[in-house]
Amino acid sequence: MTRDLPMTVPSPGLPDHVTIYEVGARDGLQNEAAVVPVEVKAEFLHRLAAAGLPVLEATSFVHPKWVPQLADAADLLNRLVRAEGVDYPVLVPNERGLDRALEAGVSHVAIFGSATETFAKRNLNRTLDEQFAMFAPVVQRALSAGLRVRGYVSMCFGDPWEGAVAPEQVASVARRLVEMGCHQLSLGDTIGTGTPGHVDAVLDACVAAGVPVRQLAVHFHDTYGQALANTLTALRRGVRTVDASAGGLGGCPYAESATGNLATEDLVWMLDGLGIGHGVDLDALVGTSVWMAEQLGRPSPSRVVRALTGGA
């Protein structure tokens, strides 16, 4: 018996192709309680590349005190056999993190900002405005070294301490990061409270602030089951890059209400049904997520993985 396949029914107003920005190896694993062996992480990245994912966020050069799971960042990159045509960005929190990234020979880095005052203080130990002073030399040095710089903006759709976040506030942060030199901004629904209308409002505010949709990506968490609906809304608005995590791994170590990221398999299933290209082999990806779930000792939360494997 062949496995299920979605019927392909294109929908007007959607892109022909979407870039999947795979965050499983970094965002997906960063808050695992037990340290995942570096050999397993390297194999995970190898399998994800073999499945056709074009962008694999490999790790972060954050201080081990704050995220012990990523203390092996340099070792991982030394072990990594980079697949041809695959981009391996790393997250850098500050200039020291950038120093380590440059030593490792990376070509693409990301910084991680906040749309809210409280989360900036909790995550970065900076005020909302002070975070930009911290990012500026990192971005300038990275650009001078020929690196591309991505900017993450967290808490774009709600903050567990401040509640609702004004779309204009998100847009203001986004504009400052673009002006600083970030080539792409990933708008994060860190606690998963966003809904499609809210996505429209945030994108409207960003465009009104002078941030073009072509420079925006989206990063949705599925806390309330809204990640795919929100993604479809963003695609209809012209967004062409979607962050996702193989097997639905991940969350945020600084926000307890943040549950798993949008599962890459669930995203691929939807894109296949819409006839949108992405270049990913779903069977290989599902096999990779089942393998990773075995390493972690628990089943994958991805609905597509469970449907295609009988609950694995």
N, C-alpha and C positions, 0 to 999 in steps of 0.2 A: 504494500500500500504506500503510495506517495504521500508526502507530508502536505498539509494545507498550504494554500497560497492565496493571498488576497486577490480579488478581481481588480484589474487595473482600470480605473475610471478617472481620467484626468478631470480637473476642475479649473474653470477659467480664473485667470488672475494669479496663478501660482508660477514659481520659477521652474525652469527646465532642469536645473541642477542645484543641489544644496551641499555645502561643505559641512561635514560632521566633525566637530572639534572634540575629540575623545579625551575626557578628563579622568577616566577610571583609575589610571595608575597613580595620579596625584590626589585629586579631590576625592576619588573613590576610596582610597586606602588610608588617607591621612588621619582619620580618627578611629581606625581599628585599635581595639584595646591591646591585642597581642601583636608584637612586632612581626611583620611578614618578612621572611628571609629575602635578602637581596637577590638571590638566585631565582626565587619565585617571581619577584618583580620584573627582572630582566626577561624571563620567559613569558610573562604576561604581555610585556611590550612587544616581544617577538611575535607572539600569536596574534595580537591586535593588528600589527603591521601586515602580517600574512593574510588577514581577513579583508584587507583593502582599505583600512582607515587611513586617510591622508595626513591627519594631524593627531599626534599623540603627546599630550602634556605629560612629560616623563616624571617630574619630581619638583621639589622646591628647595631652595637654599635658605630656608628659614632656620633660626637657631634651634638646635636639638632640644633645648630646654622647653620650648613652646610646642613643638610637634615632634616628639621622639620617633614617630614612625618614619620620618623623613631624614633621620640623622645619617643615613647611608647614601645621600644624594650623590656625592662625588664618586663613591664606589660604584653605584649603579651606572652612572654615565661612563665610567671607565670600562665596565663590563659590556655595555650596550653595543650591539652590532647594528648600526643604523641601516635600515632598508632604503634602497634607492627610491627617491621621490617622496619620502615620508618626512614630515617636519616634526621635530622633537623640542617644542618650547619648554622652558622651565620658569617657575615662579621665583621672583627675587623680591624680598621685602624691603631692602635698603642697599646702600652702597657696598657693604661687606658681602651681601648676597650676590651682588653683581660681580664683585671681584672673583668670587668662587665660580660663578657662571662663565666668566671670561677665561679663567684658568682651565675650565672643562671644555672650552672650544665650542660653546653653543652659538647659534645664529639667531635665536628668537627667544625673547624673554617676556615676562608678564609682570605687571605690578598689580597690587590688590588694594583698591580704595573703598571708601564707604560713602554712602549717600546720607548717612545720619551721624549726628554728633556723638551719640552714646556708643554706637558700634565702633566708630573711629577711636574712641578712647579705650574701649575694651580690647579691640583687636590690634591697634597700632600704637596705643599709648600716646595718641596725638588728638588735638581737636580737629574738627572738620577742616578748618583752614590750614592748620599746621601740617596735615598730611601732604599737602601739595608742596610745601617747602622740603619735605623729606623725599618726595618723588622726583622733584626737578633735577637734582644732580644725577640721579640714577638714569632717568630718561635721556638727559643730555649726553652722558658718557656712553650709554648704550648706542645711541644714534651715531655718535662720533666714531664708534668702533664698527659701524656698519650693521648693527643688529636691528631687527624689527622689534617694536615694543607694543604689546597688547595691554590694555587697561581693563581690569575687572572693576565693576561698581557693584558692591553688595548692598543689600537691604533696599533695593529699588521699589519693591512692592509692599513693604511692611517691615516693621522692626519690633521685636518682642518687648522692647523697653519703651519705645516711643509710640508704637501703634502705627497708624496710617502715615505714609510718607507722601508729601506733595509731589506730583509729577514735575513741577517746575524746579524743585530742589534737586531731583535726580538729574534733570537736564542741565542745571548749572554745574554740577560736578562733572557730567559728561563733557560739556563744552570746555571746561578747564583742562581736562585730560587730553582732549583732541588738540587744543591750542599748545599744549606742552609737547606734543609730538607723537602721541599714540596713534598707530595706524588703524587700530580696531578697538572697539569698546564692547565688552560683554556685560549686558544688563542682567543682574542676578536677582532672582526671586528667592532669596536665601531661606526664608521660612515657608515658602510655598503658598502664600495667601492670595496671590494674584489671580485674576479672572480675565477673560478675553476683553471686556470693555476697559478694564484697567490697563491692559497691555496697549490698547489703542491710545489711551490717554497719555501714557508715558512716551510712546513713540511720537505722538503729536507734539508733546512738549520738547522733546529732543530736536525734532525738525525745526520747530519755531525758534529754538535757541541757536540754530545754525549747525547742528550736527546731522549730516546726511545719513539716511537710512543705510546706504552702502557701507558705512563704517561701523554699523551696529551688528552685534551678535546677541543671542539670547541664551540665558542659562536658567532653566526652570527646575525647581524641586517639586516632587509629586506628593507633598504632604497631604493635600486635600483632593488629589486626583485630577488636578487641572493642567498638568504639564503639557499634555498633547494638545488640548484645546488652545492653550496659550501659544504654543508653538505654531499651530495652524494660523492663528490670528496674525502672528508676526510674519509668517511667510506671505500672507495675503498683502501685508503692508510693504513687502519688498526686502525683508531681511533674508540673507542668503547663507548665513553661518549659524549653526545651532550646536550648542554644547550638549554633550550627553555622556553617560557613564555606562560602560559595559556591565550588564547584569543589574543596573540600577544601584550600584554601590555608591556610598558616600553620604555626605551631609556637611556640617560645619562644626569644628571643635569648639567654637566660641558662641554658638547659638544652639542651645539644647533642643529647641523646637524644630530645628532643621533636620528633616529626614532625607531619604535618598534622592539622588538626582534623577532626572528623566533617564530611563533605561534606553541605551542605544538600540537594542533590539526592537523595542516598542516604537521608537522613532523610525527605524528602517522599515518596519511593517507598514506604517502609515504612508511613508514616502513611496514605497512600492505600490500601494493601492492607488496612489494619486499619479503614478507614472513619472515621478520626479527622480532623476538620476542622483546617485550618491557614491557609486563605486564599491560598495561593501558587499561581501559574500555573507548573507545572513546565516547560512548553515555553519560556516567557519566561525562566525562571531558567537553564535549560540554555543558551539562546542567549547570555545574559549571561556565563556562565562560559566558554563557547567564545570569546567576544569578549575576555574578560580574559586567557585563556590565550594568545591571539594577541599581546596587548600585552606579556606577559611572555616570549614566545618559547619556550614549552614546553607540552605537552599537559596537560590537567586530570587530576589523579589520581582524580577521582570516577569510580566504576565506572558509575554511572547515566549520567553525561555521556558516557562512552566507549561504553556500550551503545547509547545513543540517537543517537549521531553517528558511529558507525563508527570510534571511536578518537580523536576530536578532543581 
